[in-house]
Amino acid sequence: MKGDYLGHLPGHDPLSGYLKHCIFPQLGSQCRNGIRVFRTNGSNAVYIYEDRETNHCVVGKFFYSERMPDWERAFRRLNREYHSIGTFRALLDSRIHYVAKALGRNADLNRLLVVEYCYGESLDRVIMRAIRENNDALLFGKLKALAAFLVSLHNRSAGNRPADFEKICIYYRKLVRNLNGLVSGGEMDFLNSLCRTWHDHPAMWQDREVLVHGDATPANFFFGDGPHVITFDLERAAWTDRLFDLGRLTAELRHFFYRATGDPYAAEPFIGHFLWEYCGHFPDRESAFRSITARLPFYMGLNLLRIARNTYLDHRYRRQLIEAAQTCLDRRTP
């Protein structure tokens, strides 16, 4: 599905000329019969443009929009994602791990980035299909492929600089502030005290900095046949602890299963499988697994709090996510 159909792009629109003369020719399209426009369901100003003659598609992401009315900041975000795409594509093996290619950027058109349109089944659809069809093998297989993707990215980019856990704690405290009105003052103090406990533990500072996707949510990964993994939306790519990606993905798994089944622990077999497969790419799998799972509760708790911010979720479920986050965070530190 491409999204909501909005109509045809007017020929006099400067965007039409840019797509017709600079972007679609890269795909062998001339756009002689015009360009269709579809709006995606994401939170950003992202649209899909389709050549009516060939049905070739591209994705256009506008960094300057009503949600981001800051011209300079939008420019920085545009350039950051554009360069991140190049870095990711250089690091990963394109035969099985694919990053959507940047086809162009135009700062004058509301800070526009155009990337190729990729086909595949998204992880969120895989999760829901596995739940609906009671098909554990389907999800196990895709999580194994995704683990190989992420560990390749992380290990190939790892350097000697320690990951700065202080930056993660700053992000955590910002998330907690954003929960104002959903948690009491006492709960906010308790959540911040839990962060301080993790902050003071040496294990949280011992891993090396790696390049992370930064928004490792199920909607941002597509799957082809077998082990093929496709990713995009690299706006939040950053150099930090690998657990930033692992914690986000595992919290999302827990959220999907919790919301669909009512069981807060229904995702545990899949989370364990994903982490075990990830650690299988280290010389000492068991040692890597112990290290990662010891630090994971903080990152999972952080990301459950992040999900709880979403106002489209009902109040009762958001509170359940906050309570689940507190349970994770209140475990004994490594």
Residue pairs with C-beta under 8 A, 6 or more apart in sequence:
2 38
2 40
2 48
2 50
2 57
3 38
3 39
3 40
3 41
3 47
3 48
4 38
4 39
4 41
5 36
5 37
5 38
6 37
6 38
6 39
6 47
7 36
7 37
8 34
8 35
8 36
8 37
8 52
9 15
9 16
9 19
9 34
9 35
9 36
9 37
9 49
10 16
11 34
14 108
14 109
15 60
15 109
15 112
16 35
18 104
18 106
18 109
18 112
19 31
19 35
19 49
19 58
19 60
19 114
20 30
20 31
20 35
22 104
22 106
23 58
23 103
23 104
23 114
24 30
24 31
24 35
24 51
24 56
24 58
26 103
27 51
27 54
27 56
27 58
27 116
28 54
28 56
29 51
29 53
29 54
29 56
30 51
30 53
31 51
31 52
31 53
32 53
33 51
33 52
33 53
34 52
35 49
35 50
35 51
35 52
36 49
36 50
36 52
37 47
37 48
37 49
37 50
38 47
38 48
38 49
38 50
39 46
39 47
39 48
40 46
40 47
40 48
40 59
42 219
43 67
44 61
44 62
44 65
44 67
44 235
45 61
45 62
45 63
45 65
45 66
45 67
45 110
46 59
46 60
46 61
46 62
47 59
47 60
47 62
48 57
48 58
48 59
48 60
48 117
49 57
49 58
49 59
49 60
50 56
50 57
51 57
56 117
57 117
58 103
58 114
58 115
58 116
58 117
59 100
59 114
59 115
59 116
59 117
59 232
60 112
60 113
60 114
61 81
61 112
61 113
61 114
61 115
62 109
62 110
62 111
62 112
63 74
63 75
63 77
63 78
63 81
63 110
63 111
63 112
63 113
64 70
64 71
64 74
64 110
64 111
65 74
65 110
68 74
68 77
71 111
74 110
74 111
75 107
75 111
77 111
77 235
78 105
78 107
78 111
78 112
78 113
79 105
80 235
80 237
81 113
81 234
81 235
81 237
82 102
82 105
82 113
84 234
84 235
84 237
85 99
85 100
85 101
85 102
85 115
85 234
86 102
87 211
87 237
88 99
88 153
88 211
88 231
88 234
88 237
89 99
89 101
91 152
91 153
91 156
91 157
91 211
92 98
92 99
92 149
92 152
92 153
92 156
93 152
96 148
96 226
96 227
96 228
96 229
97 148
97 149
97 152
97 153
97 228
97 229
98 118
98 228
98 229
98 230
98 231
99 230
99 231
99 232
99 234
100 115
100 116
100 117
100 118
100 230
100 231
100 232
101 115
101 116
102 113
102 114
102 115
103 114
103 115
103 116
104 113
104 114
105 112
105 113
105 114
106 112
106 114
115 232
118 222
118 230
118 232
119 222
119 224
120 222
120 223
120 224
120 228
120 230
121 222
121 223
122 218
122 219
122 221
122 222
122 223
123 142
123 146
123 218
123 219
123 220
123 221
123 222
123 223
124 217
124 218
124 219
124 256
126 138
126 139
126 142
126 218
126 223
127 139
127 218
127 253
127 256
127 257
128 256
128 260
129 135
129 138
130 136
130 138
130 139
131 256
131 257
131 260
131 261
136 269
136 270
139 270
140 270
140 273
142 223
143 270
143 273
143 274
143 277
144 227
144 273
144 274
144 277
145 223
145 226
145 227
145 228
145 229
146 221
146 229
146 249
146 274
147 274
147 275
147 277
147 278
147 280
147 281
148 227
148 229
148 277
148 281
149 221
149 229
149 231
150 213
150 216
150 242
150 245
150 246
150 249
150 278
151 278
151 281
151 282
152 281
153 210
153 211
153 212
153 213
154 210
154 211
154 212
154 242
154 245
155 210
155 281
157 210
157 211
157 239
158 208
158 209
158 210
159 208
159 209
159 210
160 208
161 208
161 209
161 239
162 205
162 206
162 207
162 208
162 209
163 205
163 207
163 208
163 209
163 210
163 240
163 241
163 242
164 209
164 240
165 199
165 204
165 205
165 241
166 199
167 240
168 240
168 241
168 244
168 299
168 302
169 195
169 198
169 199
171 302
172 195
172 302
172 305
173 192
173 195
175 302
175 305
175 306
175 309
176 183
176 188
176 191
176 192
176 195
176 305
177 188
178 309
179 188
179 305
179 308
179 309
179 322
180 188
182 308
182 315
182 318
182 319
182 322
183 191
183 322
187 322
187 326
190 326
191 305
191 325
191 326
191 329
194 301
194 326
194 329
194 330
195 329
197 333
198 204
198 298
198 329
198 333
201 333
201 334
203 291
203 294
203 295
203 333
203 334
204 295
204 298
204 333
204 334
207 241
207 242
207 243
207 291
207 295
209 239
209 240
209 241
210 239
210 240
210 241
210 242
211 237
211 238
211 239
212 237
212 238
212 239
212 240
212 241
212 242
212 244
212 245
213 220
213 231
213 234
213 236
213 237
213 245
214 234
214 235
214 236
214 237
214 238
214 244
214 245
215 233
215 235
215 236
215 248
216 245
216 246
216 248
216 249
216 252
217 248
217 249
217 252
218 249
218 252
218 253
218 256
220 231
220 232
220 233
221 229
221 230
221 231
222 229
222 230
222 231
223 229
223 230
224 230
238 244
241 299
243 292
243 295
243 296
243 298
243 299
244 299
246 275
246 278
246 292
246 296
246 299
247 296
247 298
247 299
247 300
247 302
247 303
248 299
248 303
248 306
249 274
250 267
250 271
250 274
250 275
250 296
250 299
250 300
250 303
251 299
251 300
251 301
251 302
251 303
251 304
251 306
251 307
252 303
252 307
253 267
253 270
253 271
253 274
254 264
254 267
254 271
254 300
254 304
254 324
255 304
255 307
255 321
256 267
257 263
257 266
257 267
257 270
258 264
258 266
258 267
258 320
258 321
258 324
259 313
259 317
260 266
264 320
264 324
275 289
275 292
275 293
275 296
276 285
276 289
278 292
279 285
279 286
279 288
279 289
279 292
282 288
291 334
294 334
295 334
297 328
297 329
297 331
298 328
298 329
298 333
300 325
300 328
301 325
301 326
301 327
301 328
301 329
302 325
302 329
304 321
304 322
304 324
304 325
304 328
305 321
305 322
305 325
307 313
307 321
308 318
308 319
308 321
308 322
308 325
310 318
313 321
